[in-house]
Amino acid sequence: MTKISSFKAIRPTRDKVHLVAALPYYSYKRNVLEAILQANPFSFLHIINPEFGPIETKPNSQERFQLIHEAYERFKEQGIFSQEKESRIYLYRQTKGTHEYLGIIAGASVEEYNNGKIKVHESTITNREEMFTNYLDVVGYNAEPVLLSYSDKDHSIDAILDHKVLERPEYEFSTIDKIKHELWILSKEEETTIKVSFEKLDSVYIADGHHRVASSAGLKRKRIESGLQRYPNEENFLGFFINENRLHILEFNRLVKSLNDHSKEAFLNLLNENFKVETLSNSEKPNRHNEFTMCIDCSWYRLTCKDKIIDKNHPVRSLDSEILTQYVLKPILGINDLKKDDNIDFMSGDHPIEEFEDKMHGKGYKVGFVLYPIRIEEIKKVADNGMIMPPKSTWVEPKLRSGLTIYNLNE
């Protein structure tokens, strides 16, 4: 059983929504961020990046979080936001190129997360989890939905969504990155039907946003343990539920700064122990699982895993990202911690291979590895077995905007 909840969204007025919606501030290059903040007084970036000016506070401090809360309150006072009079569930569609992402925005249950019904495949870092918990406690709202995937085997949910999008949306706008956004408000009858359909689902999976979910659970736990008054809406967090078939899962590629004192020839010889190494005439991405393409010294190679290093029965050890770590990055290149080692960087697979190659040469990396995307079945297998994916294994789309539908914890 999967429980979804309606909520009284705080959202932008229709005439300003295209100006308000924003990606997280760290998604923008500094010059672009400054240009948006100068030119657009309605951008949600003014809330999540409130110090565009002379005031300075320490990052992730209580003072910074308080400024974010105050900026949010000003947006409400100025009429940029208004709150829904009744609790509702929303349908959201994002169209990026040939990919269409259609799903439900609703409250997701903290209790189901704590009970393992909302499944995880990524570990959270304790200090980041605590930081996000403190952030929530001060600002009092969720502004960016957690991405949650489900399997709609009988297509009952899809049928509702596909019928609803025939109506005119409440919001319809495009952003400067050529992405189209549409939002519909479900009727009470549609809401009841879709809740029943979700109750048939045994579980859902976090596709993106593990720290945000953990912080919502942490906030509830913190206030209970401290004997503080509970937030009225802390039982849920803001979620975007999407059929797993509609997700776009891309790879995270690896760029390494040194060969760990190996010559190119010695490095290639070491690879031969566990991989079939073939020379390529041009840059290209791998064609299948258990295969990598590699750039070194302006030359490209295909690495095919030998059978002896593929543990097909193990949810994690069978993943290409883990195979690369265990048989190349650790033993040959001396990279033991992908989260902390300064010798390695990552580039998401939404960039074309030409950009990967340009970064290799422009930044002076010695070797780069391009991976094949992990399948949703592999992610679910890891989560179902209570295991954790290697760091930077997936780049999952859609990437959602902040400020479209805000979940208020303290109504």
C-alpha positions in Angstrom: 0.0 0.0 0.0 1.3 3.4 -0.9 -0.3 6.5 0.6 -0.4 9.8 -1.1 -2.0 13.0 0.4 -3.5 16.1 -0.9 -2.2 19.4 0.4 -2.9 23.2 0.2 -0.1 24.2 -2.1 1.4 27.6 -1.9 2.1 28.5 -5.5 2.8 31.4 -7.9 0.1 33.4 -9.5 -0.5 32.3 -13.1 1.0 35.5 -14.6 4.3 35.1 -12.7 4.9 31.3 -12.5 7.2 31.3 -15.5 9.3 33.9 -13.7 9.3 32.2 -10.3 10.2 28.6 -11.1 13.9 27.9 -10.7 16.4 25.1 -10.5 18.6 24.9 -7.3 21.0 27.9 -7.3 24.1 25.6 -7.6 22.8 24.5 -11.0 23.6 27.8 -12.5 27.0 29.2 -13.5 27.8 32.2 -11.3 27.5 34.8 -14.1 24.1 33.3 -15.1 22.9 33.3 -11.5 23.9 36.9 -11.1 22.1 37.9 -14.4 18.9 36.2 -13.3 19.0 37.8 -9.9 19.6 41.2 -11.4 16.9 40.9 -14.1 14.1 38.9 -12.5 12.7 40.1 -9.2 10.3 37.2 -9.1 12.7 34.3 -9.4 12.6 31.8 -6.6 16.4 32.2 -6.6 15.9 35.3 -4.5 14.5 33.1 -1.8 17.0 30.2 -1.8 19.9 32.6 -2.5 18.8 35.6 -0.4 22.1 37.5 -0.1 22.4 39.1 -3.5 23.8 42.2 -2.1 25.8 43.4 0.8 24.6 41.1 3.6 26.7 38.0 4.2 26.1 35.1 6.6 27.8 31.7 6.9 26.6 29.0 4.5 24.1 26.6 6.1 23.9 28.7 9.2 20.8 29.5 11.2 21.2 33.1 10.1 21.2 32.1 6.5 18.2 29.9 6.9 16.3 32.7 8.6 17.0 35.0 5.7 15.5 32.4 3.3 12.4 32.2 5.5 12.1 36.0 5.5 12.5 36.2 1.7 9.8 33.5 1.3 7.4 35.5 3.6 8.0 38.7 1.5 7.0 36.8 -1.6 3.8 35.9 0.1 3.2 39.4 1.3 3.8 40.8 -2.1 1.1 38.5 -3.7 3.6 36.5 -5.7 2.4 33.4 -4.0 -1.1 32.4 -2.9 -2.3 29.4 -1.1 -4.9 26.9 -2.3 -8.1 27.1 -0.4 -8.6 23.4 -0.4 -6.2 20.4 -0.2 -5.5 19.2 -3.8 -3.3 16.8 -5.8 -1.5 18.0 -8.9 -0.5 16.6 -12.2 2.8 17.9 -13.7 4.3 17.3 -17.1 7.8 18.4 -18.2 8.8 18.1 -21.8 12.5 18.2 -22.6 13.4 17.5 -26.2 11.9 14.1 -27.1 11.4 13.1 -23.4 8.1 13.7 -21.7 7.9 13.3 -17.9 4.3 13.0 -16.5 3.5 12.4 -12.9 1.7 13.3 -9.7 2.7 16.0 -7.2 1.4 15.0 -3.7 2.3 14.5 -0.1 4.4 11.3 0.5 4.4 9.6 3.8 7.3 9.9 6.3 6.0 6.9 8.1 6.2 4.8 4.9 9.8 6.0 4.4 10.6 5.0 8.0 9.0 1.6 7.5 10.9 0.8 4.3 7.9 1.2 2.0 9.6 4.1 0.3 12.8 2.4 -0.7 16.3 3.9 -0.9 19.4 3.0 -3.0 21.7 5.7 -1.7 23.3 6.4 1.7 22.9 9.8 3.2 25.8 11.8 4.8 25.0 12.5 8.4 26.1 16.1 8.5 24.2 16.9 5.3 21.1 15.2 6.7 21.4 17.2 9.9 21.9 20.4 7.9 18.8 19.8 5.8 16.8 19.0 8.9 17.8 22.3 10.5 17.0 24.0 7.3 13.5 22.6 7.3 13.0 23.5 10.9 13.7 27.2 10.2 12.1 27.7 6.7 9.1 25.5 7.4 8.3 24.3 3.8 9.3 21.9 1.0 9.7 23.7 -2.3 11.2 21.0 -4.5 9.6 17.6 -4.8 11.5 14.4 -4.1 11.5 12.2 -7.3 9.7 8.9 -6.6 9.2 6.1 -9.1 6.6 3.4 -9.2 5.5 0.5 -11.4 2.0 0.9 -12.8 1.5 -2.7 -14.0 -2.2 -2.5 -14.7 -1.9 1.1 -16.2 -4.7 2.4 -13.9 -2.7 5.4 -12.9 -1.5 6.1 -16.5 -5.1 6.0 -17.7 -6.1 8.8 -15.3 -3.1 10.9 -16.2 -3.5 10.5 -19.9 -7.1 11.5 -19.7 -6.4 14.6 -17.6 -3.8 16.1 -19.9 -6.5 16.5 -22.6 -7.8 19.4 -20.5 -6.3 22.9 -20.5 -3.6 23.1 -17.8 -3.5 25.6 -14.9 0.1 26.5 -15.8 1.7 26.2 -19.2 5.1 27.8 -19.8 8.6 27.3 -21.1 11.9 28.1 -19.5 15.0 29.4 -21.2 16.6 25.9 -21.2 13.9 24.9 -23.8 11.9 22.9 -21.3 8.1 23.0 -21.3 6.2 22.9 -18.0 2.5 22.2 -17.4 0.4 21.7 -14.3 -3.1 20.5 -13.8 -5.2 20.4 -10.6 -7.0 17.2 -10.0 -10.7 17.3 -9.2 -11.9 15.7 -5.9 -13.3 12.7 -7.9 -10.0 12.2 -9.8 -8.1 12.5 -6.5 -10.2 9.8 -4.9 -9.6 7.5 -7.9 -5.9 8.0 -8.0 -5.5 7.5 -4.3 -7.1 4.1 -4.6 -4.8 3.2 -7.5 -1.7 4.2 -5.4 -3.0 2.0 -2.5 -2.5 -1.0 -4.8 1.2 -0.3 -5.0 3.4 -2.2 -2.6 6.2 0.3 -2.6 7.8 3.2 -4.4 11.5 4.0 -4.9 13.4 7.2 -4.4 14.9 8.2 -7.8 16.4 11.5 -6.6 16.3 13.3 -3.3 17.5 10.9 -0.6 18.8 13.7 1.7 15.5 15.7 1.4 13.5 12.6 2.5 15.9 11.8 5.3 15.7 15.4 6.6 11.8 15.3 6.7 12.1 12.1 8.8 14.8 13.7 10.8 12.6 16.8 11.5 9.8 14.7 12.9 12.2 12.7 15.0 14.0 15.8 16.3 10.8 17.5 17.4 9.5 14.3 19.1 12.8 13.7 20.9 13.1 17.4 22.0 9.5 17.6 23.2 8.8 20.4 20.8 5.4 21.2 19.4 4.8 19.2 16.2 4.4 20.8 12.9 0.8 20.2 11.6 2.0 18.8 8.3 5.3 17.0 9.3 3.8 13.6 8.6 4.4 14.1 4.9 6.9 15.5 2.5 6.6 16.9 -1.1 6.8 14.2 -3.7 6.6 13.8 -7.5 5.5 10.3 -8.3 6.3 9.1 -11.8 6.0 5.8 -13.6 9.4 4.2 -13.8 8.9 3.8 -17.5 8.8 7.5 -17.9 12.2 8.2 -16.1 15.3 8.9 -18.1 18.3 7.3 -16.4 21.7 8.4 -17.6 25.2 7.5 -16.6 27.8 9.4 -14.6 31.2 9.4 -16.3 34.6 9.5 -14.6 37.5 11.8 -15.2 40.9 11.1 -13.5 43.7 13.6 -13.0 46.6 11.2 -12.9 47.6 7.6 -13.8 49.0 7.0 -10.3 52.7 7.1 -11.6 51.9 4.5 -14.3 52.9 5.1 -17.9 50.2 4.8 -20.5 51.7 1.5 -21.7 51.9 0.1 -18.2 48.3 1.2 -17.5 47.0 -0.5 -20.6 48.9 -3.7 -19.8 47.3 -3.7 -16.3 43.8 -3.3 -17.8 44.4 -6.4 -20.0 44.2 -8.6 -16.8 40.4 -8.1 -16.4 39.3 -6.4 -19.7 39.4 -7.0 -23.4 41.0 -3.8 -24.6 40.3 -2.6 -28.2 41.4 0.5 -30.0 38.7 2.8 -31.3 39.1 5.2 -34.3 36.8 7.9 -32.8 35.2 8.9 -29.5 32.0 6.9 -28.7 29.8 5.8 -25.9 29.7 2.1 -24.8 27.0 -0.1 -26.6 26.0 -2.3 -23.7 26.4 -3.2 -20.0 29.8 -4.5 -18.8 31.5 -2.3 -21.4 33.3 1.0 -21.0 34.9 3.4 -23.4 38.1 5.2 -22.3 39.9 8.2 -23.4 43.7 8.5 -22.7 46.2 10.7 -24.4 43.7 11.7 -27.1 43.2 8.0 -28.0 39.9 6.1 -27.4 39.6 2.4 -26.3 36.7 0.0 -25.6 37.0 -2.0 -22.4 34.9 -5.2 -22.3 34.7 -6.9 -18.9 36.0 -10.5 -18.8 33.5 -13.0 -17.4 35.6 -13.6 -14.3 35.0 -10.1 -12.9 31.2 -10.1 -13.4 29.2 -11.2 -10.4 25.8 -11.4 -12.0 24.0 -12.6 -8.8 25.1 -9.7 -6.6 23.0 -6.5 -6.9 25.9 -4.1 -6.4 29.0 -6.0 -7.6 27.3 -6.6 -10.9 27.0 -2.8 -11.6 29.4 -1.3 -14.1 30.1 1.6 -11.8 31.2 -0.8 -9.0 33.2 -3.0 -11.5 35.1 0.1 -12.6 35.8 1.0 -9.0 36.9 -2.4 -7.9 39.1 -3.4 -10.9 40.5 0.0 -12.1 40.0 3.0 -9.9 41.1 1.4 -6.6 43.8 -1.1 -7.5 45.4 0.7 -10.4 44.7 4.4 -10.0 44.7 4.4 -6.2 41.3 6.0 -5.8 39.7 4.5 -2.7 37.0 7.0 -1.8 35.0 8.4 -4.7 33.3 11.0 -2.5 36.5 12.5 -1.1 39.4 11.8 -3.5 40.5 14.9 -5.3 42.0 12.8 -8.1 38.6 12.1 -9.7 35.8 14.2 -11.1 32.4 13.3 -12.6 30.4 14.4 -15.6 26.7 13.5 -16.1 25.6 11.6 -19.2 23.3 14.4 -20.3 26.4 16.0 -21.9 27.4 14.8 -25.4 30.6 12.8 -25.8 32.2 15.8 -27.5 31.8 17.9 -24.3 33.3 15.0 -22.3 36.3 15.0 -24.7 36.7 18.8 -24.6 36.7 18.7 -20.8 39.3 15.9 -20.8 41.7 17.9 -22.9 40.9 21.4 -21.6 41.3 20.5 -17.9 44.3 18.2 -18.3 42.7 14.9 -17.2 44.9 11.9 -17.9 42.2 9.3 -18.4 38.4 9.3 -18.7 35.8 6.5 -18.6 32.4 6.6 -20.2 29.8 4.2 -18.7 26.6 2.6 -20.0 23.5 3.7 -18.2 22.2 1.6 -15.3 18.7 0.2 -15.8 15.8 0.8 -13.4 15.6 -2.9 -12.7 19.2 -2.8 -11.4 18.4 0.2 -9.1 15.3 -1.6 -7.7 17.3 -4.8 -7.1 19.8 -2.8 -5.0 17.0 -1.1 -3.0 15.0 -4.3 -2.6 18.0 -6.0 -1.0 18.7 -3.2 1.3 21.9 -2.3 -0.4 23.5 1.0 -1.5 24.5 2.1 -5.0 28.1 3.2 -5.6 28.5 7.0 -5.5 27.6 8.9 -8.7 26.1 5.9 -10.5 23.1 7.6 -12.1 21.9 10.9 -13.4 18.1 10.7 -13.3 15.7 13.0 -15.1 13.5 14.9 -14.8 15.2 17.6 -12.8 12.4 19.5 -11.0 11.9 23.2 -10.4 11.6 24.8 -7.0 8.6 27.1 -6.3 5.9 25.6 -8.4 4.0 23.9 -5.6 5.2 24.6 -2.1 4.3 22.2 0.8 3.8 24.2 4.0 4.8 22.3 7.1 3.3 24.7 9.5 -0.2 25.8 8.4 
